[in-house]
Amino acid sequence: MVVSRQSLVRFALFVALVAAIMVYLQLYHGDFLARYLQGDRDWAETERVVAPVTESTAGEESPPAPSPEGPDFFVDFRLERERVRSQQIEYLREVMENQKVDEQTRQQAALRWLAITDNMGKEVDAENLIRAKGFADALVILKDNSATVIVRARELTPIEVARIADIVIRGCGIPAENITVQAKPE
C-alpha cells in the first residue's frame, strides 16, 4: 500500500489535534488523563448517546450528537467526533491487517481509511482558516460530497456566510450548493 505525503501530513495534523485535545483536557479538567487511564470513562458532565461501530457503520461518517446545552458545544463536538472516528479507524485497521479477509475488502478498507483521514485534515484546515478570518470558533463536518459548517457567532451576515463557504469550496472541493453554514451563539 502506498501512502502519499499529503496523507501523512494530514495524519500528523490529526495526531497533533488529539494531543492538543489531551492538553486541553489536562489543563481544564485536572486529573482527566489519570482517571481515563485507570478506566474511569464517566468523566463528562453530560451523557452522550452514540451508536457503537459495527461492520455496517464502521466506514460511515455521521456527525456525532454532542449535548447542545453542554459547557462548550465546540469542544464536546470535537471530542465526540474524534472518539467516533478513532473507533472507525481502528476497525478499518483491523480489517486491513486481517489475513483472513480477501484482498479486495482490505483494499476497500484502506481506501476508506485514507478518505476518513483526508476528510479529517480538510476539516481541521478549514476550521483553522475560518478562525483566522476572525471567528471565535468553527466546526466543519464533511460527509459524502457535502459540508456543514457551524460557527460560534450570534448571527452571520450574507458576506460572512459567503467567505466561510469560499473557504470550504477552495479547501475541501465541495460545491457551494452542498454547503450549509449556520451560527451557534456562545
C-alpha positions as CSV (number, residue, x, y, z in Angstrom):
1,M,0.0,0.0,0.0
2,V,1.4,3.4,-1.0
3,V,0.6,6.3,1.3
4,S,1.1,9.8,-0.2
5,R,3.0,12.5,1.6
6,Q,-0.2,14.6,1.8
7,S,-1.9,11.8,3.7
8,L,1.0,11.5,6.1
9,V,0.8,15.3,6.7
10,R,-2.9,15.1,7.4
11,F,-2.4,12.1,9.7
12,A,0.3,14.1,11.6
13,L,-2.2,17.0,11.9
14,F,-4.8,14.6,13.3
15,V,-2.3,13.3,15.9
16,A,-1.4,16.9,16.8
17,L,-5.1,17.7,17.2
18,V,-5.6,14.7,19.5
19,A,-2.6,15.8,21.5
20,A,-4.0,19.4,21.8
21,I,-7.3,18.0,23.0
22,M,-5.5,15.9,25.6
23,V,-3.5,19.0,26.8
24,Y,-6.8,21.0,27.0
25,L,-8.5,18.3,29.0
26,Q,-5.5,18.0,31.3
27,L,-5.4,21.8,31.9
28,Y,-9.1,22.4,32.3
29,H,-10.3,19.0,33.6
30,G,-7.5,18.3,36.0
31,D,-6.9,14.7,36.5
32,F,-8.8,13.6,33.4
33,L,-5.9,11.6,31.9
34,A,-5.1,9.7,35.1
35,R,-8.8,8.9,35.6
36,Y,-9.1,7.9,31.9
37,L,-6.1,5.6,32.0
38,Q,-7.4,4.0,35.2
39,G,-10.6,3.1,33.3
40,D,-12.9,5.8,34.6
41,R,-14.8,6.7,31.4
42,D,-17.6,8.6,33.2
43,W,-15.8,11.9,33.4
44,A,-18.1,14.0,31.3
45,E,-20.8,16.1,32.9
46,T,-23.3,15.3,30.1
47,E,-24.2,11.9,28.8
48,R,-23.9,11.3,25.0
49,V,-25.5,8.6,23.1
50,V,-23.5,7.3,20.1
51,A,-24.3,4.1,18.2
52,P,-21.5,1.6,18.5
53,V,-19.3,1.0,15.5
54,T,-20.3,-2.2,13.7
55,E,-19.3,-3.7,10.4
56,S,-22.2,-1.9,8.7
57,T,-21.4,1.5,10.2
58,A,-17.6,1.5,10.5
59,G,-16.9,3.2,7.2
60,E,-19.7,5.7,7.6
61,E,-19.1,9.2,8.9
62,S,-22.1,10.5,10.6
63,P,-21.8,13.6,12.7
64,P,-21.9,12.7,16.4
65,A,-24.6,14.2,18.6
66,P,-23.0,16.1,21.4
67,S,-25.1,17.8,24.0
68,P,-26.3,21.1,22.6
69,E,-26.5,22.6,26.1
70,G,-23.1,21.3,27.2
71,P,-20.5,23.6,28.7
72,D,-18.7,24.1,25.4
73,F,-20.5,22.7,22.4
74,F,-17.5,23.0,20.1
75,V,-15.1,21.2,22.4
76,D,-17.6,18.5,23.1
77,F,-18.4,18.0,19.4
78,R,-14.7,17.7,18.5
79,L,-14.1,15.2,21.3
80,E,-17.0,13.1,20.3
81,R,-16.1,13.3,16.6
82,E,-12.6,12.2,17.3
83,R,-13.8,9.3,19.5
84,V,-16.1,8.0,16.8
85,R,-13.5,8.4,14.1
86,S,-10.9,6.7,16.2
87,Q,-13.3,3.7,16.5
88,Q,-13.9,3.7,12.8
89,I,-10.1,3.9,12.0
90,E,-9.4,1.1,14.5
91,Y,-12.0,-1.1,12.9
92,L,-10.7,-0.4,9.4
93,R,-7.1,-1.1,10.6
94,E,-8.2,-4.4,11.9
95,V,-9.8,-5.3,8.6
96,M,-6.6,-4.2,6.7
97,E,-4.4,-6.3,8.9
98,N,-6.6,-9.4,9.0
99,Q,-5.1,-12.0,6.6
100,K,-8.4,-13.9,6.6
101,V,-10.1,-11.1,4.8
102,D,-9.9,-11.1,1.0
103,E,-7.6,-8.6,-0.7
104,Q,-10.4,-6.6,-2.3
105,T,-12.1,-6.0,1.1
106,R,-8.7,-5.0,2.6
107,Q,-8.1,-2.5,-0.3
108,Q,-11.6,-1.1,0.2
109,A,-10.9,-0.7,4.0
110,A,-7.6,1.1,3.1
111,L,-9.3,3.4,0.7
112,R,-12.0,4.2,3.3
113,W,-9.2,4.8,6.0
114,L,-7.5,7.2,3.6
115,A,-10.8,9.0,2.9
116,I,-11.5,9.4,6.6
117,T,-8.0,10.8,7.4
118,D,-8.2,13.0,4.3
119,N,-11.5,14.5,5.5
120,M,-10.1,14.9,9.0
121,G,-7.2,17.0,7.6
122,K,-9.5,19.1,5.4
123,E,-11.9,19.7,8.3
124,V,-9.0,20.9,10.6
125,D,-7.6,23.1,7.8
126,A,-11.0,24.7,7.1
127,E,-11.7,25.2,10.8
128,N,-8.4,27.0,11.3
129,L,-8.9,29.2,8.2
130,I,-12.3,30.2,9.4
131,R,-10.9,31.1,12.8
132,A,-8.2,33.1,11.0
133,K,-10.9,35.1,9.4
134,G,-11.8,36.4,12.9
135,F,-14.5,34.0,14.1
136,A,-14.2,32.7,17.7
137,D,-14.6,29.0,16.7
138,A,-15.9,26.8,13.9
139,L,-16.7,23.2,13.2
140,V,-16.6,21.7,9.7
141,I,-18.3,18.4,9.1
142,L,-17.6,16.7,5.8
143,K,-19.8,13.9,4.6
144,D,-20.0,12.4,1.2
145,N,-19.9,15.5,-1.1
146,S,-21.4,18.0,1.3
147,A,-20.3,20.1,4.2
148,T,-21.9,21.6,7.3
149,V,-20.2,24.5,9.0
150,I,-21.1,25.6,12.5
151,V,-19.6,29.0,13.5
152,R,-19.5,30.4,17.0
153,A,-21.5,33.6,16.4
154,R,-24.7,35.2,17.4
155,E,-25.6,35.6,13.7
156,L,-23.9,35.7,10.3
157,T,-24.2,38.3,7.6
158,P,-24.5,37.1,4.0
159,I,-21.0,38.3,3.3
160,E,-19.6,36.2,6.2
161,V,-21.5,33.2,5.0
162,A,-20.0,33.7,1.5
163,R,-16.5,34.0,3.0
164,I,-16.9,30.8,5.0
165,A,-18.4,28.9,2.1
166,D,-15.5,30.1,-0.1
167,I,-13.0,28.6,2.4
168,V,-14.8,25.2,2.2
169,I,-15.1,25.4,-1.6
170,R,-11.4,26.0,-2.0
171,G,-10.1,23.8,0.8
172,C,-12.4,20.9,0.6
173,G,-13.6,20.9,-3.0
174,I,-17.3,20.9,-2.0
175,P,-19.7,22.6,-4.4
176,A,-21.4,25.8,-3.0
177,E,-24.9,24.3,-3.3
178,N,-23.8,21.4,-0.9
179,I,-22.5,23.7,1.9
180,T,-24.6,24.6,4.9
181,V,-23.4,27.4,7.2
182,Q,-25.0,28.2,10.5
183,A,-24.3,30.3,13.5
184,K,-24.3,28.9,17.1
185,P,-24.4,31.5,19.8
186,E,-22.0,31.3,22.6
